[in-house]
């Protein structure tokens, strides 16, 4: 049982007996490193209650030190796990007996899913959307952060005790798709992924860049003839052809539809390889070509109920000024939908497709913050109960030391290239360290990928999602500090200890006294379930990442200060091996929530 659960009722009893008042809540926090103690009760909230009007009228006022001392004395006398206490200002620091920590450890040491909660039967599920790419270019560095965040948040929410569906909406229609198609028709000479040896998403992305180059040449030519830049952009033959192709697609012109299907499939095949290499997956896929008309009927129905209103030109809007926002269009005057209409319809369709959905998480960059405020508010006003449980996992952009990226100019950092580069960097560092004797070439290749991708993922996920970040590939593969490889190395070190422990270490520990480092390590392990719940509630893999780093630091301090396999006392040796094994299991579980593998050897 957790300390807070053990201490809550005795503290309530103490306050009732000592001060004749009842309390509902007790505020706990970890004891600060400067003071002796394992858990701290915050006394300040009680002072006003104890000295207030409801307290005994003839009793002298008590200060926080006096209140804390009286509660501490009560707990030492009445609660077996509390061995002593000290009070600093308004903080009651409690020292917990070693016996409690040994008992707690024995209760969790064989639980390989420690910290994870099994979903309750009948509880509502959460759908997490991430990736959501365009089919005119390959995935890039920004998509990597999106995918890693979305996948990790889905895994964390699942570990917290909820059923989770992973999904994405693929932006497979629009003028940008037609640009790639038109460029392939004009400059492709029948190229295919098979004929070029290129992944399909890369081939299509190349034609998106080709369109932009040719388009700029046409703009420059028209401007040389005296057109303004704005006029040239609108009148360039290429953009006019792309616009016509979009109209042809919307009208179902067979040859355009056939080309669209062919080139999109090339991209899907390419995406599939990238997702597999990145280690992310999905339970369902939605396509904009199927969803862009969704929502129109909902808008019409909302119009009849007064949720929306129609302007003189026939366009339909919603007035959100009373909610601190503005008026938002949901149908154009010609009756066509906008992105907001589509997103309204898609959200409703998802709940129809998965009837147990009770909430959704949208992993989308922070440039869309306003869009999602409006979307969520509209769905609430339409009366959908699940709209109360919608969350925008808003994240900052990723930049490299070289600056921002632009897809149409071909200056993006390709996701596949980046993963390959990370693997190569891991290989170079591993070879320099020279610890791979006895590895086969296949084992080496697997290890390089595990380290390289672990470095990439950890570096991305240890940063609070809301923050913009600079990605430094070299820094991320450092084997020291707050990095993936440093944590992976500690895991591998523990596996080495376990391989060398050739004795039976499965028996239950009967230790009565712990080394200070053992106690601190168990306290850190004990935090894991709480960290999972907090990470799920805050949609923040960074909490898991940085917890794991703190755990590894604590283990390394334990490793350096306490003899494990060299210990003469068998009970102590068995306990320390068990503790090491449990730490490695928590590392593995925590990294699993981040989508990171751990190597058995490094």
C-alpha positions as CSV (number, residue, x, y, z in Angstrom):
1,X,0.0,0.0,0.0
2,X,1.2,3.5,-0.8
3,X,2.4,5.7,2.1
4,X,-0.3,8.3,1.5
5,X,-3.0,5.6,1.8
6,X,-1.5,4.3,5.0
7,X,-1.1,7.7,6.6
8,X,-4.3,9.5,5.6
9,X,-6.7,8.0,8.1
10,X,-4.3,8.1,11.1
11,X,-3.6,11.8,10.4
12,X,-7.4,12.5,10.2
13,X,-7.7,10.6,13.5
14,X,-4.8,12.6,15.0
15,X,-6.4,16.0,14.0
16,X,-9.8,14.9,15.4
17,X,-8.4,13.7,18.7
18,X,-5.9,16.5,19.2
19,X,-7.8,19.5,17.9
20,X,-11.4,18.4,17.8
21,X,-11.9,19.2,14.1
22,X,-12.4,16.9,11.1
23,X,-10.5,17.3,7.8
24,X,-11.1,15.7,4.4
25,X,-7.8,16.2,2.7
26,X,-4.1,16.0,3.7
27,X,-1.5,17.5,1.5
28,X,1.7,15.3,1.0
29,X,4.9,15.9,-0.8
30,X,8.3,14.4,-1.1
31,X,10.7,15.4,1.7
32,X,13.3,17.9,0.5
33,X,16.8,16.5,0.2
34,X,18.1,18.9,2.8
35,X,16.0,17.3,5.6
36,X,15.6,13.9,7.2
37,X,12.4,12.2,6.1
38,X,10.7,10.1,3.5
39,X,7.4,11.9,3.1
40,X,6.2,15.3,4.2
41,X,2.8,16.5,5.4
42,X,2.1,20.2,4.7
43,X,0.8,21.6,8.0
44,X,-0.1,25.2,6.8
45,X,-3.6,24.3,5.5
46,X,-4.6,23.1,9.0
47,X,-3.5,26.3,10.9
48,X,-6.5,28.4,10.0
49,X,-9.0,25.5,10.7
50,X,-7.4,24.7,14.1
51,X,-7.2,28.3,15.2
52,X,-10.5,29.4,13.6
53,X,-14.0,30.1,14.9
54,X,-15.0,26.5,14.7
55,X,-12.2,25.5,17.0
56,X,-12.5,25.3,20.8
57,X,-13.0,29.0,22.0
58,X,-10.8,28.9,25.1
59,X,-7.8,27.2,23.5
60,X,-4.6,29.2,22.9
61,X,-3.6,29.8,19.3
62,X,-1.2,27.2,18.0
63,X,1.6,27.9,15.4
64,X,2.5,25.4,12.6
65,X,5.5,24.1,14.5
66,X,3.3,23.2,17.5
67,X,0.6,21.6,15.3
68,X,3.2,19.6,13.4
69,X,4.9,18.4,16.5
70,X,1.7,17.1,18.1
71,X,0.7,15.3,14.9
72,X,4.2,13.8,14.6
73,X,4.2,12.5,18.2
74,X,0.7,10.9,17.6
75,X,1.9,9.2,14.4
76,X,5.1,7.8,16.0
77,X,3.0,6.3,18.9
78,X,0.1,5.0,16.8
79,X,1.4,4.1,13.3
80,X,3.9,1.3,13.0
81,X,5.6,2.5,9.8
82,X,6.4,6.0,11.2
83,X,9.7,5.7,13.1
84,X,10.4,9.4,13.9
85,X,9.7,12.9,12.7
86,X,10.9,16.5,12.5
87,X,9.1,19.7,11.8
88,X,10.5,22.5,9.7
89,X,8.3,25.6,9.7
90,X,5.0,24.3,8.5
91,X,6.2,21.0,7.2
92,X,6.0,17.7,9.1
93,X,8.8,15.4,7.8
94,X,8.1,11.7,8.6
95,X,10.8,9.0,8.6
96,X,9.4,5.7,7.5
97,X,10.6,2.4,8.8
98,X,12.8,0.2,6.6
99,X,10.4,-2.7,7.2
100,X,7.7,-0.8,5.3
101,X,9.9,-0.4,2.2
102,X,11.0,-4.0,2.3
103,X,7.4,-5.2,2.6
104,X,6.4,-2.8,-0.3
105,X,9.2,-4.0,-2.5
106,X,8.4,-7.7,-1.8
107,X,4.8,-7.0,-3.0
108,X,5.8,-5.6,-6.4
109,X,9.2,-7.2,-7.2
110,X,7.7,-10.0,-9.4
111,X,5.1,-7.8,-11.1
112,X,6.3,-7.3,-14.7
113,X,3.5,-4.8,-15.4
114,X,4.1,-2.8,-12.2
115,X,2.5,0.6,-12.5
116,X,0.1,-0.3,-15.3
117,X,-3.6,-0.4,-14.7
118,X,-6.0,-2.8,-16.5
119,X,-8.9,-1.0,-18.1
120,X,-12.2,-1.3,-16.2
121,X,-14.9,-3.3,-18.1
122,X,-17.4,-0.9,-19.7
123,X,-15.3,2.3,-19.2
124,X,-15.3,4.7,-22.1
125,X,-12.4,4.6,-24.5
126,X,-10.1,7.5,-25.7
127,X,-9.2,8.0,-29.4
128,X,-5.8,9.5,-30.0
129,X,-5.2,11.1,-33.4
130,X,-1.6,11.6,-34.7
131,X,0.5,11.8,-37.8
132,X,-2.2,13.0,-40.2
133,X,0.1,13.6,-43.2
134,X,-0.4,15.0,-46.7
135,X,0.0,12.6,-49.6
136,X,2.2,14.9,-51.6
137,X,5.5,14.5,-49.7
138,X,7.3,12.1,-47.4
139,X,7.2,12.4,-43.6
140,X,9.7,14.8,-42.1
141,X,11.2,15.9,-38.8
142,X,8.0,17.6,-37.7
143,X,6.0,14.5,-38.4
144,X,8.5,12.5,-36.2
145,X,7.7,14.7,-33.2
146,X,4.0,14.4,-33.9
147,X,4.1,10.6,-34.3
148,X,6.2,10.1,-31.2
149,X,4.1,12.3,-29.1
150,X,0.8,10.8,-30.3
151,X,1.9,7.2,-30.0
152,X,3.5,7.7,-26.6
153,X,0.5,9.6,-25.2
154,X,-1.8,6.7,-26.4
155,X,0.4,4.1,-24.7
156,X,0.5,6.2,-21.5
157,X,-3.3,6.6,-21.4
158,X,-3.6,2.9,-22.0
159,X,-1.2,2.2,-19.1
160,X,-3.2,4.5,-16.9
161,X,-6.2,2.2,-17.2
162,X,-8.2,3.3,-20.3
163,X,-9.0,1.6,-23.6
164,X,-7.3,3.5,-26.4
165,X,-7.8,3.7,-30.2
166,X,-5.0,5.1,-32.3
167,X,-6.1,6.9,-35.5
168,X,-5.0,9.4,-38.1
169,X,-6.7,11.4,-40.8
170,X,-4.8,11.4,-44.1
171,X,-5.0,14.6,-46.1
172,X,-5.3,13.0,-49.5
173,X,-7.2,15.7,-51.5
174,X,-6.8,19.3,-52.4
175,X,-4.7,21.6,-54.6
176,X,-1.4,20.4,-53.1
177,X,-2.1,16.8,-54.1
178,X,-2.9,18.0,-57.6
179,X,0.4,19.8,-57.9
180,X,2.4,16.6,-57.4
181,X,0.1,14.8,-59.9
182,X,0.4,17.5,-62.5
183,X,4.2,17.6,-62.2
184,X,4.4,13.9,-62.6
185,X,2.3,14.1,-65.8
186,X,4.5,16.8,-67.2
187,X,8.0,15.8,-66.0
188,X,7.7,12.2,-64.8
189,X,8.3,10.3,-68.0
190,X,6.3,7.4,-66.5
191,X,8.5,7.0,-63.5
192,X,7.3,4.7,-60.7
193,X,8.8,3.6,-57.4
194,X,9.8,0.3,-59.0
195,X,11.5,1.9,-62.0
196,X,13.4,4.5,-59.9
197,X,14.1,2.5,-56.8
198,X,12.7,5.3,-54.7
199,X,10.1,4.9,-51.9
200,X,6.8,6.1,-53.3
201,X,6.4,9.0,-50.9
202,X,9.8,10.3,-51.8
203,X,9.1,10.0,-55.6
204,X,5.8,11.9,-55.2
205,X,7.5,14.5,-52.9
206,X,10.1,15.1,-55.6
207,X,7.4,16.1,-58.0
208,X,5.8,18.5,-55.5
209,X,9.2,20.2,-55.4
210,X,9.4,20.1,-59.3
211,X,6.0,21.8,-59.5
212,X,7.2,24.7,-57.3
213,X,10.4,25.2,-59.3
214,X,8.5,25.3,-62.6
215,X,5.8,27.5,-61.1
216,X,8.3,30.1,-59.9
217,X,9.8,30.2,-63.4
218,X,6.4,30.9,-64.9
219,X,5.7,33.6,-62.2
220,X,9.1,35.3,-63.1
221,X,8.3,35.2,-66.8
222,X,4.9,36.8,-66.3
223,X,6.3,39.5,-64.0
224,X,8.9,40.2,-66.7
225,X,6.0,40.9,-69.0
226,X,4.7,43.5,-66.6
227,X,2.3,41.6,-64.4
228,X,2.4,42.1,-60.6
229,X,3.5,39.3,-58.5
230,X,0.0,38.7,-57.3
231,X,-1.4,38.6,-60.9
232,X,1.5,36.3,-62.0
233,X,0.8,33.8,-59.2
234,X,-2.9,33.6,-60.2
235,X,-2.3,33.5,-64.0
236,X,0.6,31.1,-64.2
237,X,-0.4,28.3,-66.5
238,X,0.7,25.6,-64.1
239,X,-1.5,26.8,-61.2
240,X,-4.5,27.1,-63.6
241,X,-3.9,23.5,-64.7
242,X,-3.7,22.3,-61.1
243,X,-6.9,24.1,-60.2
244,X,-8.6,22.5,-63.2
245,X,-7.3,19.1,-62.2
246,X,-8.9,19.6,-58.7
247,X,-12.2,20.4,-60.4
248,X,-11.9,17.3,-62.5
249,X,-11.2,15.2,-59.4
250,X,-14.2,16.6,-57.6
251,X,-16.3,15.8,-60.7
252,X,-15.0,12.2,-60.8
253,X,-13.1,12.4,-64.1
254,X,-11.9,8.8,-64.5
255,X,-8.3,9.3,-65.6
256,X,-7.7,11.9,-62.9
257,X,-9.2,9.6,-60.2
258,X,-7.0,6.7,-61.5
259,X,-3.8,8.8,-61.3
260,X,-4.8,10.1,-57.9
261,X,-5.4,6.5,-56.6
262,X,-2.1,5.3,-58.1
263,X,0.1,8.1,-56.7
264,X,-1.6,8.0,-53.3
265,X,-0.9,4.3,-53.0
266,X,2.7,4.9,-53.8
267,X,2.7,7.3,-50.8
268,X,0.8,5.0,-48.5
269,X,3.3,2.2,-49.2
270,X,6.2,4.6,-48.4
271,X,4.5,5.8,-45.2
272,X,4.0,2.2,-44.1
273,X,7.8,1.6,-44.2
274,X,8.5,4.8,-42.2
275,X,5.9,4.0,-39.6
276,X,7.3,0.5,-39.2
277,X,10.9,1.8,-38.8
278,X,9.7,4.5,-36.4
279,X,7.8,1.9,-34.3
280,X,4.3,3.5,-34.4
281,X,1.0,1.9,-35.4
282,X,-2.7,2.8,-35.9
283,X,-6.0,1.0,-35.3
284,X,-7.9,3.0,-37.9
285,X,-7.4,5.4,-40.8
286,X,-9.6,8.2,-42.0
287,X,-9.2,9.9,-45.4
288,X,-10.0,13.5,-46.2
289,X,-11.4,12.4,-49.5
290,X,-14.0,10.4,-47.6
291,X,-14.6,13.0,-44.8
292,X,-14.6,16.4,-46.5
293,X,-18.3,16.3,-47.1
294,X,-19.1,15.1,-43.6
295,X,-20.6,17.7,-41.3
296,X,-22.8,19.4,-43.8
297,X,-25.9,17.6,-42.6
298,X,-24.9,18.4,-39.0
299,X,-24.6,22.1,-39.9
300,X,-28.0,22.1,-41.5
301,X,-29.5,20.4,-38.4
302,X,-27.7,22.9,-36.1
303,X,-29.0,25.8,-38.2
304,X,-32.6,24.6,-37.6
305,X,-31.9,24.5,-33.9
306,X,-30.3,28.0,-33.8
307,X,-26.8,26.8,-33.1
308,X,-25.7,28.4,-36.4
309,X,-27.0,31.4,-38.4
310,X,-27.2,32.3,-42.1
311,X,-25.9,35.5,-43.5
312,X,-27.4,37.4,-46.4
313,X,-25.0,35.8,-48.9
314,X,-26.2,32.3,-47.8
315,X,-23.1,31.4,-45.9
316,X,-23.6,29.7,-42.5
317,X,-21.7,30.9,-39.3
318,X,-21.6,30.4,-35.6
319,X,-21.3,33.4,-33.2
320,X,-18.8,32.6,-30.4
321,X,-18.2,36.2,-29.3
322,X,-20.0,35.6,-26.0
323,X,-17.4,32.8,-25.4
324,X,-14.5,35.2,-26.0
325,X,-13.9,34.0,-29.6
326,X,-15.3,35.4,-32.8
327,X,-17.7,34.4,-35.6
328,X,-16.7,31.3,-37.5
329,X,-17.9,30.2,-40.9
330,X,-19.0,26.6,-41.3
331,X,-20.5,26.6,-44.8
332,X,-19.6,28.9,-47.7
333,X,-22.2,30.8,-49.6
334,X,-22.0,28.2,-52.4
335,X,-22.8,25.5,-49.9
336,X,-19.3,24.0,-49.9
337,X,-17.8,23.0,-46.6
338,X,-14.7,24.4,-44.9
339,X,-12.1,22.5,-42.7
340,X,-14.2,23.2,-39.6
341,X,-17.2,21.5,-41.1
342,X,-15.1,18.5,-42.0
343,X,-13.7,18.2,-38.5
344,X,-17.1,18.4,-37.0
345,X,-18.3,15.6,-39.2
346,X,-15.2,13.5,-38.7
347,X,-15.4,13.7,-34.9
348,X,-19.1,12.6,-34.9
349,X,-18.3,9.8,-37.4
350,X,-15.6,8.4,-35.2
351,X,-18.0,8.1,-32.3
352,X,-20.4,6.3,-34.6
353,X,-17.7,4.0,-35.7
354,X,-16.4,3.3,-32.2
355,X,-19.4,3.5,-29.9
356,X,-17.4,3.3,-26.7
357,X,-15.4,6.5,-27.3
358,X,-15.8,8.9,-24.5
359,X,-13.1,11.4,-25.5
360,X,-10.5,12.3,-28.1
361,X,-6.9,13.6,-28.2
362,X,-5.8,15.5,-31.3
363,X,-2.0,15.7,-31.7
364,X,-1.6,18.8,-33.8
365,X,1.0,21.6,-33.8
366,X,0.3,24.8,-31.8
367,X,-0.4,26.9,-34.9
368,X,-3.9,25.2,-34.8
369,X,-4.7,26.2,-31.2
370,X,-7.5,28.5,-32.2
371,X,-9.0,26.0,-34.6
372,X,-9.4,23.4,-31.9
373,X,-10.8,25.8,-29.4
374,X,-13.5,26.6,-31.9
375,X,-14.1,23.0,-32.9
376,X,-14.5,21.8,-29.3
377,X,-16.8,24.6,-28.4
378,X,-19.0,24.0,-31.5
379,X,-19.3,20.3,-30.6
380,X,-20.3,21.2,-27.1
381,X,-23.0,23.6,-28.4
382,X,-24.3,20.9,-30.6
383,X,-24.9,18.9,-27.4
384,X,-22.5,16.0,-27.6
385,X,-21.5,14.8,-24.1
386,X,-18.2,13.4,-25.2
387,X,-17.2,16.9,-26.4
388,X,-16.4,17.7,-22.8
389,X,-13.5,15.2,-23.1
390,X,-11.7,16.6,-26.1
391,X,-8.1,17.6,-25.8
392,X,-5.7,19.3,-28.2
393,X,-2.2,17.9,-27.7
394,X,-0.6,21.1,-28.9
395,X,3.1,21.0,-29.4
396,X,5.8,23.4,-30.5
397,X,7.7,23.1,-33.8
398,X,11.0,21.3,-34.2
399,X,14.0,23.2,-35.6
400,X,17.5,22.2,-36.4
401,X,20.6,24.3,-35.8
402,X,20.3,25.2,-39.5
403,X,16.8,26.7,-39.1
404,X,13.3,26.2,-40.4
405,X,12.3,23.7,-43.1
406,X,10.1,24.2,-46.2
407,X,8.6,21.2,-48.0
408,X,7.9,22.9,-51.3
409,X,11.5,24.0,-51.5
410,X,12.9,20.6,-50.7
411,X,14.7,21.8,-47.5
412,X,12.9,19.5,-45.0
413,X,14.7,16.9,-43.0
414,X,13.4,13.6,-44.3
415,X,12.2,11.2,-41.5
416,X,13.8,8.1,-43.1
417,X,17.1,9.9,-43.7
418,X,17.1,11.2,-40.1
419,X,16.5,7.7,-38.7
420,X,19.3,6.3,-40.9
421,X,21.6,9.1,-39.8
422,X,20.8,8.4,-36.1
423,X,21.6,4.7,-36.6
424,X,24.9,5.6,-38.4
425,X,25.9,8.0,-35.6
426,X,25.1,5.3,-33.0
427,X,27.3,2.9,-34.9
428,X,30.3,5.3,-35.0
429,X,30.1,6.0,-31.3
430,X,29.6,2.3,-30.4
431,X,32.6,1.4,-32.5
432,X,34.7,4.1,-30.9
433,X,33.8,2.8,-27.5
434,X,35.0,-0.6,-28.6
435,X,32.7,-2.8,-26.5
436,X,31.2,-5.0,-29.2
437,X,33.5,-8.0,-29.1
438,X,31.6,-11.2,-29.7
439,X,28.7,-9.5,-31.5
440,X,27.6,-10.9,-34.9
441,X,27.1,-8.3,-37.7
442,X,23.3,-8.9,-37.3
443,X,23.4,-8.2,-33.6
444,X,25.5,-5.1,-34.2
445,X,23.1,-3.7,-36.8
446,X,20.1,-4.3,-34.4
447,X,22.0,-2.6,-31.5
448,X,22.9,0.4,-33.7
449,X,19.2,0.9,-34.6
450,X,18.0,0.4,-31.0
451,X,20.5,3.0,-29.8
452,X,20.0,5.5,-32.7
453,X,16.2,5.4,-32.5
454,X,16.3,5.4,-28.7
455,X,18.4,8.6,-28.8
456,X,16.0,10.2,-31.3
457,X,12.8,9.4,-29.5
458,X,14.1,10.2,-26.0
459,X,15.5,13.6,-27.1
460,X,12.1,14.4,-28.7
461,X,10.0,13.2,-25.8
462,X,11.9,14.5,-22.8
463,X,10.9,18.1,-23.7
464,X,7.5,19.3,-22.6
465,X,5.2,19.0,-25.7
466,X,4.1,22.6,-25.5
467,X,7.7,23.9,-25.9
468,X,9.3,24.6,-29.3
469,X,12.5,22.5,-29.5
470,X,15.9,22.4,-31.2
471,X,16.9,18.9,-32.3
472,X,20.6,18.3,-32.1
473,X,21.4,14.8,-33.5
474,X,24.9,14.6,-32.1
475,X,23.9,15.7,-28.6
476,X,21.1,13.2,-28.5
477,X,23.4,10.1,-29.0
478,X,25.7,11.1,-26.1
479,X,26.2,8.2,-23.7
480,X,26.3,10.6,-20.7
481,X,23.6,12.9,-19.3
482,X,19.9,13.0,-19.9
483,X,19.8,10.9,-23.1
484,X,18.3,7.7,-24.3
485,X,21.6,5.9,-24.8
486,X,22.6,6.7,-21.2
487,X,19.5,5.1,-19.9
488,X,19.7,2.2,-22.3
489,X,23.3,1.6,-21.1
490,X,22.2,1.4,-17.4
491,X,19.5,-1.1,-18.4
492,X,22.2,-3.2,-20.2
493,X,24.5,-2.9,-17.2
494,X,21.7,-4.4,-14.9
495,X,21.2,-7.3,-17.4
496,X,24.9,-8.0,-17.1
497,X,24.6,-8.2,-13.3
498,X,21.6,-10.6,-13.6
499,X,23.6,-12.8,-16.0
500,X,26.4,-13.0,-13.5
501,X,24.1,-13.8,-10.6
502,X,24.3,-17.5,-11.0
503,X,22.7,-18.2,-7.5
504,X,19.0,-18.4,-6.7
505,X,17.7,-14.9,-5.9
506,X,14.0,-15.6,-6.0
507,X,13.4,-15.9,-2.2
508,X,11.5,-13.2,-0.3
509,X,13.8,-10.8,1.5
510,X,13.8,-10.8,5.3
511,X,16.1,-7.8,5.7
512,X,15.3,-5.7,8.7
513,X,17.6,-2.8,7.9
514,X,18.2,-1.1,4.5
515,X,21.2,0.8,3.2
516,X,20.3,4.5,2.6
517,X,20.9,4.0,-1.2
518,X,18.6,0.9,-1.2
519,X,15.8,2.9,0.5
520,X,16.2,5.9,-1.9
521,X,16.0,3.5,-4.9
522,X,12.8,1.8,-3.6
523,X,11.3,5.3,-3.0
524,X,12.0,6.2,-6.6
525,X,10.6,2.9,-7.9
526,X,7.5,3.5,-5.8
527,X,6.8,6.8,-7.7
528,X,6.3,5.0,-11.1
529,X,2.5,4.3,-10.9
530,X,1.8,7.9,-9.8
531,X,4.0,9.3,-12.6
532,X,2.0,7.2,-15.2
533,X,-1.2,8.7,-13.9
534,X,0.2,12.2,-14.0
535,X,1.6,11.8,-17.5
536,X,-1.8,10.5,-18.7
537,X,-3.6,13.4,-17.1
538,X,-1.2,15.9,-18.5
539,X,-0.7,14.2,-21.9
540,X,3.0,14.5,-21.3
541,X,5.6,11.8,-22.2
542,X,8.2,14.2,-20.8
543,X,7.1,13.2,-17.2
544,X,7.8,9.6,-18.0
545,X,11.1,10.4,-19.7
546,X,12.5,12.5,-16.9
547,X,11.3,10.2,-14.2
548,X,13.2,7.4,-15.9
549,X,16.4,9.5,-16.0
550,X,16.0,10.2,-12.3
551,X,15.5,6.5,-11.6
552,X,18.7,5.7,-13.5
553,X,20.7,8.4,-11.7
554,X,19.4,6.9,-8.4
555,X,20.4,3.4,-9.5
556,X,23.9,4.5,-10.6
557,X,24.4,6.1,-7.2
558,X,23.3,2.8,-5.6
559,X,25.6,0.9,-7.9
560,X,28.6,3.0,-7.1
561,X,28.1,3.0,-3.3
562,X,26.8,-0.5,-2.5
563,X,28.4,-3.8,-3.4
564,X,25.9,-6.1,-5.2
565,X,27.5,-9.4,-6.3
566,X,30.5,-8.8,-4.1
567,X,28.4,-8.6,-0.9
568,X,29.2,-11.4,1.6
569,X,25.8,-11.4,3.3
570,X,23.6,-13.6,1.2
571,X,20.3,-11.9,2.3
572,X,21.7,-8.5,1.3
573,X,23.1,-9.9,-2.0
574,X,19.8,-11.5,-2.9
575,X,17.9,-8.3,-2.1
576,X,20.2,-6.1,-4.1
577,X,20.0,-8.3,-7.2
578,X,16.2,-8.4,-6.9
579,X,16.2,-4.6,-6.5
580,X,18.4,-4.2,-9.6
581,X,16.1,-6.5,-11.6
582,X,13.0,-4.5,-10.5
583,X,14.7,-1.2,-11.5
584,X,15.5,-2.7,-15.0
585,X,11.8,-3.8,-15.4
586,X,10.6,-0.3,-14.6
587,X,13.1,1.2,-17.1
588,X,11.9,-1.2,-19.7
589,X,8.2,-0.5,-19.0
590,X,8.8,3.3,-18.9
591,X,10.8,3.2,-22.2
592,X,8.0,1.1,-23.7
593,X,5.6,3.9,-23.0
594,X,7.9,6.1,-25.0
595,X,8.2,3.6,-27.8
596,X,11.8,2.9,-27.1
597,X,13.5,-0.5,-27.0
598,X,16.2,-1.5,-24.5
599,X,19.2,-3.7,-25.4
600,X,20.2,-6.7,-23.3
601,X,23.9,-5.8,-24.0
602,X,25.8,-2.7,-25.0
